[in-house]
Amino acid sequence: MEREGGVLKEGFLVKRGHIVHNWKVRWFVLRQNTLLYYKLEGGRKEASPKGQILLDGCSITCPCLEYENRPLLIKLRTRTSTDYFLEACSREERDAWAFEITGAIHAGQPGKVQQLHIMKNSFQLPSHIRLHDIIDKMHDSSCGIRPSPNMEQGSTYKKTFIGSSLVDWLISSHFAASRIEAVTLASMLMEENFLKPIGNRSTEAIRSGDLAEQFLDDSTALYIFTESCKKKTSSKEEFNFSTAELSGTVIKQGYLAKQGHKRKNWKVRRFVLRSEPAFLHYYNPSKEENRPVGGFSLRGSLVSALEDNGVPTGVKGNVQGNLFKVITKDDVHYYIQASSKAERAEWIEAIKRLT
């Protein structure tokens, strides 16, 4: 759907640099033939774009699994074979960007655009592929899926992988053509005892009677190779670094700009809102470590929108528009900027429910 000024979609993505392969947050604007990206300075998008990606003749890879610690990537390869790696804040947001970019690339080919809307509702494993073949490739050190420690409800489980990552891998390895097919295939692997659910989230799902619903395409559902369970009686290991506050259910996540407490400069952070217990954490999306750089309890907190006319009190620099403030029970003030009024309203409403 086209927005005002020919903009198809806009928002924050993390982009890999060309010369130095560091990762920077940029504001992306998708138009019919071009994907523009802007640097954020002082909480505001700069007037001129930092660069652009010409979409004519471009190819897109999604999911892209070339970076183990960045599972939410989109890869674009231009007509001149220049590669761009873009990271979203969630699988849903990544898939929404991929859908819109693919539509823009094939805008002159209505048939291909129509194919984007078609989802296959049935799936049968091709006769030339056996489930053993899939498991063998999953174990392959060069192109397989690498188990790693993952946390659920305050406990860390070693040598596991998350449901949505396995779905991504099955699609990128051409075992499935859609997420629905990949979920059904993963359910088959569980039914044949190649994979086991581990942790409450995935274990509860296997009680479903429908095969296609037993495996969860979810970033909080954990799975393990069955043989890993046989080697050790337990894959569970407790860590003591604030596990309680990180154990809640993820309610909402996304990129927001935040004013620093000391230097008062503005940085884009990936915010994650959790319930039971209610916490708001923020992460540095430029870093590969999936650990919060800050956070606070929402119990007893106050959240409110700030005036869009002029720079509100407490905000440094010429930063205005879509701002809101959270005051913790310890009277610490957090100034945060959303990318739109609608997004600000969504965050405020979600936080209010947990205070």
N, C-alpha and C positions, 0 to 999 in steps of 0.2 A: 504494500500500500504506500503510495507516494505522499509525502508530507509537504509542507509549505516550502516553496523555493526549489522543488525538484529533489528534495532530500528523501531517500528511501529509508534510511536508518542512521542513527548517530548515537555515540556513547563512548565510554572508555574501553580500551583494549590495551594489553601490554605487548609491545613490539620488540623483537630482537633487532639489535643494531647490525648494520652491514659490515663495517670495518672491524670495530670492537664488538664482539658478540655479547654485549651486556643487554639488559632488558629494561625498557623505559615505558612508563605509562603515557599514552597519547590519546587525544580526543579524535575519534574517527568519524568521518561524515561520508556516507555512501550515496553517490549519485548514479545516474543511469550508466555512465561509461567510466567513472573514476571513483576511486576510494581515496579520499583526502585525509591526511592526519596532521594534527596541530599540537604544538607544545603548550603546556599549561604554565602560565607565569603569574604568581601571586593570586592563585585561585581563579584566574580568568583565562579563557582561550585566546591565544594570540590572533591578531587580525589576519595574518598571512599564514597559509599552511606551511608546515615544516617539510612536507613532501607529498607525493601522490603516487598511486598505483593505477596504471592504465589497465582496464579490465578487458579490452578487446584482445582476444586470443589467449586470455588467461586460463589457467587450469587451477582447480581447487581440490585439496585433499583434506577431508574431514570424516572421521577423526584422523589426526596426525600424531603418531606415537614416536617421533624421532627424539624427543627429550623425555627421559624417564620421569623426571621430577616435575614435569609440566604436562599433565594429561589432558588439558583442555585447549589444545592448540588447533588452529586452522593454518594450513600452509597454502600460500598462493604462489604459483610460478607464472611469470609473465611471458609474453611472446619472445622476449629476448633472454629467457632462461634465468631471470633474476628471481630468487626465492625470498618470500616474506613469511615470517612466522608471527602469528598473532594469537594472544592468549586471552580467553574470556574468564569471567569470574565464576561461572557455573556451566554445567552441561547444557542446561536449557538455553542460556544466553549464547553459548557457543553455537548451538544448533540453529538458533534464530538468526545469528549473523551469517552462518553458512548458507542457510536457505535464501536470505535476501541477496547475498553476493552471487550465488549461483543463478538466481533469477536475473540479476543485472548482467551477468556474463552472457546469458542466453536470451537476452531481451528480444532479439530479432528472430528467435526460433520458438514460436508458440508451442510446438509439439514438445520440446524439451521442458519448457516451463510447466506444461500440463503434467508431465511425468513426475515432477517434484511433488505434486499433490497426491500421487497414487501410492498407497501403502498396501503391501501384500498381506492378506489376512490368513494365509495358510502356508505351511512350509514343510517340505520333505527333504531329508538329507539326500544329496545326489548319490547315485549308485556307486560312483567311483571313489567316494570319500567314506572312510570308516571313522568312527569316534576315536579309535586308537591313534589314527593319523593326526587328529586335532590335538590330542593330549601330547603326542610326541613333539609337535611343533610348539606347543605351549611351553615345553621344557627346553626348547632350543635356546642356547645362550646368546645367539646373535639376533634372533628375530622373535623370540618367545615373549611370554609375559613374566616379569620378574616379581616374585612375591616380596613383600616388605612389611615392616611393622605398621599396623593401623590401629587407631583407637576407636573404641565404642563404649559409651557409658562409663568413662573413667578407667577402663582397662585397655591395655595395649596387647594385641594379639600378633605374635610374630609369624612371618612367612605366610601372609595372607594377601589377597587382592580384593579390590572393591568391585561391586557388581557392574557399575557403569564402565569401569576400565576394561573388564573382560568383554563387554558388549562392543566397545570401541575396537578392541583387538580382533574379535571375530569378523567385524566388518572390514577392517583394514587388511586382514589376511585373506579376504575374499571367500571366507566360509559362509558368509551371510550377506544379503544385499540390503537389509534394512534392520532397524533396531528390533522390530517385532520378530523377524526371523532369528536374529542373534539371541534374543531372550528365550525363544523356544528351543534353540540348539543348546544353550547353556542348561536349560531344564532337563534336556535329554542326558547331558553329561552327568548331572546329579542323579537322575533316575538310574543310570547304569553304574553308579557308585565311583565315578572318576573324580567328582568334586563333592565337597561337603560344605554346608552352611556353617558358619561359626559366629557366635554372638547372637543376641536376642533378636535383632532386626531381621536377619536372613532366616533364622531358625523358625520364627513365627510364620513366615511366608510359605513354607513347605506344607503347611496344613491346608492350603488351598487345594480344592479339587481339580482345578484347571491347570494342566501342565504348563501353559504359557504364562501363568501367574505365579508359579512356584519360585522362579528365579527373579530377583529384583534388579532392574536397571536403575540403580540408585547409588549415590556416592557414600551412603552410610551403611550399606549392606556388605558384609564381609564373607569371603569364601576361601577355601583352602584345598590343596590337593589331598585326596584321601590318604595317600601313602605317607604324607607328612604327619597325619594323626597317629599312624601306626608306629612311627619312630619314637615319638614322645607321648607320654600320657596326657600332657597338657601343653598347649601352645600359648598359654596365657601368662603374661608377665606384668606385674604391677609396677607402675611408676608413681613417684610421689610429687611430681611438679604440677601442682594446681589441677590435678585430674578431675576434681569435683566440678570446678567451673567450666571445664571443657567437655563434660559428659552429657550436657543437655541436648535436647533435640534441636536441630538446625531449623529455624523458622524462616529466616530470610538472609540473603547474602548479596553483596554487590559492591561496586566501586563507588566511593564517595571521597570528596576532598575534606581534609581535616586541618584545622589550625593548630600548630605546635604550641606547647605550653611555655617554653622558654624563649625561643627566637621568634615565635609568632608567625613562622612561615607556613605556607600551605602545601600539603603533600597529599597525593592520591593514595588511599589505602583500601584494601579489600576488607569490608566490614562483614562480620558474621554474627547474627542475632540468634541466641539460644534460649530455650526455656527449660525449666526444671533441672537445674537452677537457672534463673534469668540473668544472663550476662550478655554484654556487647563487647566483642573482641575485634581488634583490627590487626591486619597483617600487611607487611611490606611486599607488594606484588613484584618488585624488582629482584627479590631474593628467592632462592629456591627452597630454603627451609620453610616447612609448613608449620611454623610456630608463631603465635601472636607476638607482636611488638608492644602491645598494650591492651587494656581492657578494664571493664569495671562492672560491678554488680548493678542491676537495675532496680533492686528492691529499694523503695523509698526515693527513687529518682523522679525528677520532673523533666518533661520534654515539651518544647513549644516552638512554633514557627517564628522567624524573625521578619521584621518588615522588609519588603522588597524595595521600598523607596529610600535610597541613601544607604550609607554604611552604618550598621547598627553599633551601639556601644559594646565595646569588648572585642570588636573585629578590627584587625590591623590591615591597612592597605585599602585599596579601592575595590574591595570584594563585596559584591552585593548580588542579591537574587538567589532564590531557592535555598536560603540558609535556615538552619534550625539549631537549637541549643539544647543540650542535655546537662542538667545539674544533678550531680550525685548526692546521696544522703550526707556525704562528707563535704559538701559545698564546693566540689571541683567542677569547673565549667568547661564543657566541650562544645566547640563551635564547628559545625559540620555543614557541608554544602552538597546538595543533590544536583543532578544534571537537569532536572525539570521540576515544575511545581507538582506535577502528578507523582513523581518519584518521591519528593519530599513528603507529600501527604501520606503515601504508602508506608514510608519508614516511621513517621510520627505515629500513625495508627497502630502499627505492629509493635512499637516500643511501648506505647501507652497500655496495651493489653497486658504487658508483663510487669508493669510498675505497681 
